[in-house]
Structure formats: C-alpha cells, structure tokens
Amino acid sequence: MGHTDKTLENTIANAGLSARVEAHFAASAELKTRAASLMSASIAGAIALMAASLQAGGKILACGNGGSAADAQHFSAELLNRFEIERAPLAALALTTDTSTLTSVANDYSFEQIFAKQIQALGRRGDVLLAISTSGGSANVMAAIRAAAQAGMATVALTGNGGGKIAGLLGPDDVHICVPHEVTARIQEVHLLTLHCLCDGIDAVLFGAR
C-alpha cells in the first residue's frame, strides 16, 4: 500500500467519514418515507393542474435560486425533452437560464424582478408557474408568484421550512408542496424526488404511461 493510500485511509478513519455518509443516507431515507404520506396529495394535485394546463395548450414556467435554479432547469428539460417514455415534447421553460435577461433586469431594476418581468412578458392565462424555494422566503420567487397571479396563472410552490412567506401568497387555485424539514440539503433531496413524481404523473395523465 502506497503512502497516499495510507494517508487517505487515515483521513477517512479520523474524520469518521463513512459514518457521516451513512448518517446522511439514513436522514434522507427517513424524511422521504415520512414525507410520502404528508405530501402525496399535494403532489397529485400539482400533477393534475400541470397536466390540464399542458393539455389545453399552456406551458410550465419554472424558477428558483441556486440549487433550486438547477431544479427548475432539470424539470423543464425533463418535460421538453422526455422523462422515461418516448412522447411528444411538452411546453416548459426555466426562467433561470438567460444570463443577458437576468443581468439586464437585475442591473436596470432589481434582482427581485428577474423572474417577474419574464412572467409579465411570457406568461399567459392558463399557464402554470413552478416556484421553487427551500426557505419559502426568496424575494424574487415571491415576486414571480405575484406576477403569475396578475397574469391569470396558477402556481405550484415547492418549498420547505413550513412554507415561509410564500405560503401566505398562494391563492385557492394554487398548490403548495411543502417538505416537512428545515435543513436545506434534506429539502432539496425531497424536491428532486418530487420533480420526478411530477414528470411521471404528467406522463401518466397525458400519455397513459405505466
């Protein structure tokens, strides 16, 4: 065994890395199991809402910050390209990808408006906004929800931390999917699973996917 291998082994042992990794897996699995019964109804409601919009010729606009921006892009790619079955592309757009638009709005107005102004331009009655915020308090996501309401769009809010301020912005036609946890990493892990559930459910409704 080389010196480098021995050093790595010592690092792993001294820092208890294997145990830390196992603890993360256990915490994630426990939360997902607990959240399944708590979140399944709201996820099903979001699937029905999004599928109805797409079936009527609408589109899904998605937004979020940081890891939630990556989730918005992941979700829109799964719809526009495909999830697990061969089917026609579905109309979805992440509002997080156009750096010229984002920096222009942030520079000329404010960072809070980077999603709202896009919704004002692109959103139409019958479209759906997927608003992702682990904290439930992202100012630009809240501004997006307000802009969506003004455009006649419904919102599916994907949050954690009890929903934060976003919970108070949602109307009777909106759907709130809230992960029952406070740790960002755990919330994001359930968000990703939720997005896959949405994709699978939409395909099931629109294309009869098993």
C-alpha positions, 0 to 999 in steps of 0.5 A: 500500500502506497503512502497516499493510500495510507494517508487517505485511509487515515483521513477517512478513519479520523474524520469518521467519514463513512459514518457521516455518509451513512448518517446522511443516507439514513436522514434522507431515507427517513424524511422521504418515507415520512414525507410520502404520506404528508405530501402525496396529495399535494403532489397529485394535485400539482400533477393534475393542474400541470397536466390540464394546463399542458393539455389545453395548450399552456406551458410550465414556467419554472424558477428558483435560486441556486440549487433550486435554479438547477431544479427548475432547469432539470424539470423543464428539460425533463418535460421538453425533452422526455422523462422515461417514455418516448412522447411528444415534447411538452411546453416548459421553460426555466426562467433561470437560464438567460444570463443577458435577461437576468443581468439586464433586469437585475442591473436596470431594476432589481434582482427581485424582478428577474423572474417577474418581468419574464412572467409579465412578458411570457406568461399567459392565462392558463399557464402554470408557474413552478416556484421553487424555494427551500426557505419559502422566503426568496424575494424574487420567487415571491415576486414571480408568484405575484406576477403569475397571479396578475397574469391569470396563472396558477402556481405550484410552490415547492418549498420547505421550512413550513412554507415561509412567506410564500405560503401566505401568497398562494391563492385557492387555485394554487398548490403548495408542496411543502417538505416537512424539514428545515435543513436545506440539503434534506429539502432539496433531496425531497424536491428532486424526488418530487420533480420526478413524481411530477414528470411521471404523473404528467406522463401518466395523465397525458400519455397513459404511461405505466 
